[in-house]
């Protein structure tokens, strides 16, 4: 079951949604889909610091009564004389709605950090906006940010928001590289523990991902397919268990729909190789079975022989009564040269203890071939 549609539609409600883009792959197609779905149902405050509103909202929705635009893309420090505190202005617009609290979308938080020049001040502004929206319980605070950025780990902390829905956009070529270099496919073909132990460190090396896309062997940007990593931290409830969950899904920008990874055209080669390997393994197993046929109806070669290979019960019992060249504790010890009287032999064969208290031992009679003196062994050699 795909999870992206429920996240985009905010079912169940998600207080904080963090959208993470990179230079190798943008998350803006998902942000556009969120705006299209949300503007039909409820008011939205869209604060633009980097991308102009027409690049995020459809033309027919730009004039919607549910949309409140705060276009600050032209407010560049050092190049614009118009300076307004974004913190105070955003909170003022939120208070104007009164009882019906709207969703607030920030694009992009990394540009806000660059404009303010203070990490702590940027964090304080975003935190105050989230606190202003929290009492309603049905609104969302959506932040789009470009990675790498020192603000991301701060926004992902439990201190900022106990519940978190973090969507990370990755290029499909990253999964192709992992399958070739590490022979690891995404779940369920590989266990989640094994896959994410390779995927997570490599995806966080943004320069490596950029090489895969923009390098000499890369296909470049502009692809319509996205691999979306979803990290969800829930506080518990009827729909989800408490803890952190991680999933991978595909996104097709042309149709603005989510899909399984197997449905992405750019990853079809991965599954084709897997099917080919399974076919080869199956053919090898079948050929091995054909070369070594097992006929259950074949006659038993041990039957109809002129001699018997198995021992009867009497023979097995007689063999078990054969005395061993040693005696157990309490039994008659083996005497020198095996000179044992017939009576004592009969008592041993019957399992009766011998009338002696001598402990069990193995007697050894050295002969002339043994060198038992203390002299140099080389002196015994006849040279």
C-alpha positions in Angstrom: 0.0 0.0 0.0 1.4 3.4 -1.0 1.9 5.9 1.8 2.6 9.0 -0.2 -1.0 9.8 -1.1 -2.1 9.7 2.5 0.8 12.0 3.4 0.0 14.5 0.6 -3.7 14.5 1.7 -2.8 14.8 5.4 -4.6 11.7 6.4 -4.1 11.3 9.3 -3.1 14.9 10.2 0.6 15.6 10.2 1.6 18.6 12.3 5.0 19.0 10.7 6.1 17.9 7.2 9.7 18.4 6.1 10.5 18.2 2.4 14.2 17.8 1.5 15.6 18.5 -1.9 19.2 18.2 -3.2 21.0 19.5 -6.2 20.7 16.0 -7.7 17.0 15.7 -7.1 14.3 18.2 -6.3 11.3 17.6 -4.1 9.2 20.5 -5.6 6.9 18.1 -7.7 5.7 16.7 -4.4 5.2 20.2 -3.0 3.2 21.2 -6.0 0.9 18.2 -5.5 0.4 19.1 -1.9 -0.6 22.6 -2.8 -3.0 21.3 -5.5 -4.7 19.0 -3.0 -4.8 21.4 0.0 -6.0 24.5 -1.8 -9.2 22.8 -2.7 -10.1 22.0 0.9 -8.7 24.7 3.2 -6.8 28.0 3.3 -3.0 28.0 2.8 -0.4 30.6 3.6 2.5 30.2 1.1 5.7 32.0 2.0 8.2 32.1 -0.9 11.8 33.0 -0.3 13.3 31.3 -3.4 10.9 30.0 -6.0 8.3 32.4 -7.4 4.7 31.4 -6.7 3.8 30.6 -10.4 6.4 27.8 -10.3 4.7 26.2 -7.4 1.0 26.8 -7.9 -1.1 26.2 -11.0 -2.3 29.3 -12.8 -6.0 28.6 -12.0 -5.2 28.3 -8.3 -3.2 31.5 -8.0 -6.5 33.5 -7.7 -8.0 31.0 -5.2 -9.6 32.5 -2.1 -7.9 29.8 0.0 -4.4 31.0 -1.1 -2.6 33.8 0.8 0.7 34.6 -0.9 3.8 36.1 0.8 6.2 36.5 -2.1 9.5 37.6 -0.6 11.7 36.3 -3.4 12.7 39.9 -4.3 13.8 40.7 -0.7 17.5 40.0 -1.0 19.7 41.4 1.8 22.0 44.1 0.3 20.0 44.4 -2.9 16.6 45.5 -1.5 15.8 48.5 0.7 12.4 47.0 1.9 13.2 45.1 5.1 10.4 43.5 7.1 10.6 41.1 10.0 9.3 37.8 8.4 8.6 36.4 11.9 6.2 39.2 12.9 4.5 39.3 9.5 3.8 35.6 9.3 2.4 35.5 12.8 0.2 38.5 12.0 -1.3 36.8 8.9 -2.0 33.6 10.9 -3.8 35.6 13.6 -6.0 37.3 10.9 -7.7 33.9 10.1 -9.1 33.7 13.6 -10.7 30.3 14.4 -9.9 28.7 11.0 -6.2 28.3 11.2 -4.6 27.7 7.8 -1.7 25.5 6.7 1.6 27.3 6.4 4.2 26.4 3.8 7.7 27.8 3.8 9.8 27.7 0.6 12.7 27.6 1.2 14.1 27.5 4.7 17.7 27.5 3.5 17.2 30.8 1.8 15.6 32.2 5.0 18.7 31.1 6.8 20.9 32.8 4.2 19.0 36.0 4.5 19.0 36.1 8.3 22.6 34.9 8.6 21.8 33.3 12.0 21.0 29.6 12.6 19.5 30.3 16.0 17.2 33.1 14.7 16.0 30.9 11.8 15.2 28.1 14.2 13.4 30.4 16.6 11.2 31.8 13.8 10.2 28.3 12.5 9.6 27.1 16.0 7.3 30.0 16.8 5.3 29.4 13.7 4.8 25.7 14.6 3.7 26.6 18.1 1.2 29.1 16.7 -0.4 26.3 14.6 -0.2 23.6 17.2 -3.4 24.4 19.2 -5.7 23.8 16.3 -4.6 20.2 15.9 -5.7 20.0 12.2 -3.2 22.3 10.5 0.2 21.5 9.0 3.5 23.3 8.9 5.3 22.3 5.8 9.0 23.4 5.3 10.9 22.9 2.1 14.7 23.0 2.4 17.7 22.3 0.2 20.3 19.8 1.6 23.0 19.8 2.9 22.0 22.4 5.5 22.8 22.7 9.2 19.1 23.5 9.9 17.9 20.0 8.8 19.2 18.1 11.9 17.6 20.7 14.2 14.2 20.5 12.5 14.3 16.7 12.7 14.8 16.6 16.5 12.1 15.6 18.9 12.5 18.9 20.6 11.2 20.8 17.6 8.3 18.4 16.9 7.5 15.1 18.6 5.9 13.8 15.3 7.7 14.2 12.1 7.1 13.3 8.4 10.4 13.7 6.6 10.3 13.2 2.8 13.7 13.0 1.1 14.0 13.1 -2.7 16.8 10.9 -4.3 17.7 10.3 -7.9 16.9 6.8 -9.1 20.5 6.4 -10.3 21.4 6.1 -6.6 19.6 2.7 -6.3 21.2 1.6 -9.6 24.7 2.4 -8.2 24.0 0.5 -5.0 22.8 -2.5 -6.9 26.0 -2.6 -9.0 28.6 -1.6 -6.4 27.2 -3.3 -3.4 24.9 -6.0 -5.0 22.1 -4.8 -2.8 18.5 -4.2 -3.9 15.8 -2.3 -2.0 13.4 -4.1 0.3 11.7 -6.6 0.1 14.4 -8.1 -2.1 16.9 -7.3 0.7 16.3 -7.0 4.4 15.7 -3.4 5.5 18.6 -3.5 8.0 21.1 -4.6 5.3 19.8 -2.1 2.7 19.6 1.0 4.8 23.1 0.3 6.3 24.4 0.9 2.7 21.7 3.4 1.5 21.7 5.9 4.3 25.4 6.7 4.5 25.7 6.9 0.8 22.6 9.1 0.3 24.0 11.6 2.9 27.1 12.1 0.9 25.5 14.6 -1.4 28.7 15.2 -3.4 28.7 11.5 -4.3 25.1 11.6 -5.4 25.8 14.7 -7.5 28.6 12.8 -9.2 26.2 10.0 -10.1 23.9 12.5 -11.8 26.2 15.3 -13.1 29.4 13.2 -13.6 30.8 12.0 -16.9 28.7 8.9 -16.8 25.6 10.6 -15.3 22.4 11.3 -17.1 22.0 14.8 -15.8 19.1 16.4 -14.0 15.6 16.9 -15.3 14.3 13.3 -14.8 10.6 13.0 -14.1 11.0 10.0 -11.7 11.9 10.4 -8.1 12.8 7.9 -5.4 11.2 9.2 -2.2 12.5 8.2 1.2 9.9 8.6 3.9 11.0 8.8 7.5 8.1 8.9 9.9 8.3 9.5 13.6 4.9 9.0 15.2 3.8 9.6 18.8 1.4 6.7 18.8 -2.2 6.3 17.9 -4.7 3.9 16.4 -3.3 4.0 12.9 0.5 3.8 13.6 2.7 2.5 16.3 5.0 4.6 18.3 8.5 4.8 16.9 10.4 5.6 13.7 9.5 4.0 10.4 11.3 4.2 7.1 10.0 3.4 3.6 10.9 3.9 -0.1 8.4 4.8 -2.8 8.5 6.1 -6.3 7.1 9.4 -7.7 6.3 10.1 -11.3 6.2 13.8 -11.9 4.5 13.6 -15.3 1.4 12.1 -13.8 1.8 13.5 -10.3 1.3 10.1 -8.8 3.1 7.8 -6.5 4.0 4.2 -7.3 6.1 1.3 -6.3 9.8 1.3 -7.1 9.2 -1.6 -9.6 7.0 0.7 -11.7 9.7 3.3 -12.3 11.1 3.0 -15.9 14.6 4.1 -14.8 14.8 1.1 -12.4 13.3 -1.6 -14.7 16.8 -2.9 -15.4 17.3 -3.8 -11.7 14.3 -6.1 -11.6 15.1 -7.5 -15.0 18.5 -8.6 -13.7 16.9 -10.1 -10.7 14.5 -12.1 -12.7 17.3 -13.2 -15.0 19.3 -14.4 -12.1 16.4 -16.3 -10.7 15.8 -18.0 -14.1 19.4 -19.0 -14.3 19.3 -20.4 -10.8 16.1 -22.3 -11.6 17.6 -23.7 -14.9 20.7 -24.9 -13.0 18.7 -26.6 -10.4 16.5 -28.3 -13.0 19.5 -29.4 -15.1 21.1 -30.8 -11.9 18.0 -32.8 -11.2 17.8 -34.1 -14.8 21.4 -35.2 -14.7 20.8 -37.0 -11.4 17.4 -38.5 -11.7 15.9 -40.3 -8.7 13.7 -43.2 -9.7 11.5 -44.1 -6.7 10.3 -47.2 -8.5 13.8 -48.6 -9.0 14.4 -52.1 -7.4 16.3 -52.4 -4.1 19.8 -53.8 -4.9 20.1 -55.3 -1.4 17.2 -57.7 -2.1 17.3 -61.2 -3.6 20.9 -61.7 -2.7 22.5 -65.1 -2.0 23.8 -63.8 1.3 22.5 -61.7 4.1 24.0 -58.3 4.8 22.1 -57.7 8.0 22.7 -59.4 11.4 19.9 -61.2 13.2 19.0 -60.3 16.7 21.0 -63.3 18.0 24.1 -62.3 16.1 23.8 -58.7 17.3 23.5 -59.9 20.9 26.5 -62.3 20.5 28.6 -59.5 19.1 27.8 -57.3 22.0 29.0 -59.9 24.4 32.5 -60.1 22.9 35.1 -59.0 25.5 37.1 -55.9 24.8 40.9 -55.7 25.4 40.3 -53.8 28.5 38.1 -54.1 31.6 35.8 -51.5 33.1 36.1 -50.5 36.7 34.9 -53.3 38.9 35.4 -55.9 36.1 38.2 -58.4 35.7 41.4 -56.6 34.4 43.1 -58.1 31.4 46.0 -60.3 32.5 49.4 -60.5 30.9 49.4 -62.6 27.7 45.6 -62.9 28.0 45.8 -65.9 30.2 42.4 -65.9 31.8 40.7 -68.9 33.3 37.6 -70.3 31.7 35.5 -69.6 34.8 36.5 -66.0 35.0 35.9 -65.6 31.3 32.4 -66.9 31.8 31.8 -64.5 34.6 33.0 -61.6 32.4 30.8 -62.6 29.5 27.8 -62.8 31.8 28.4 -59.2 33.0 29.1 -60.3 36.5 31.9 -58.4 38.4 35.0 -60.4 39.0 36.0 -61.3 42.5 38.8 -58.7 42.6 39.2 -55.1 43.7 42.0 -54.3 41.3 41.2 -51.1 39.4 40.8 -51.2 35.7 44.0 -50.7 33.7 45.6 -51.5 30.4 48.8 -53.7 30.7 51.6 -53.1 28.2 54.5 -55.5 27.8 57.4 -53.7 26.2 59.6 -55.7 23.9 63.1 -55.3 22.5 62.0 -52.8 19.9 61.4 -50.2 22.6 64.1 -47.9 23.6 63.5 -47.7 27.3 67.0 -46.7 28.6 68.0 -43.2 29.5 71.0 -43.1 27.1 71.3 -41.1 23.9 68.9 -42.8 21.4 71.6 -42.3 18.7 73.9 -44.8 20.5 71.4 -47.6 19.8 71.8 -47.1 16.1 74.1 -49.7 14.5 76.1 -47.6 12.1 
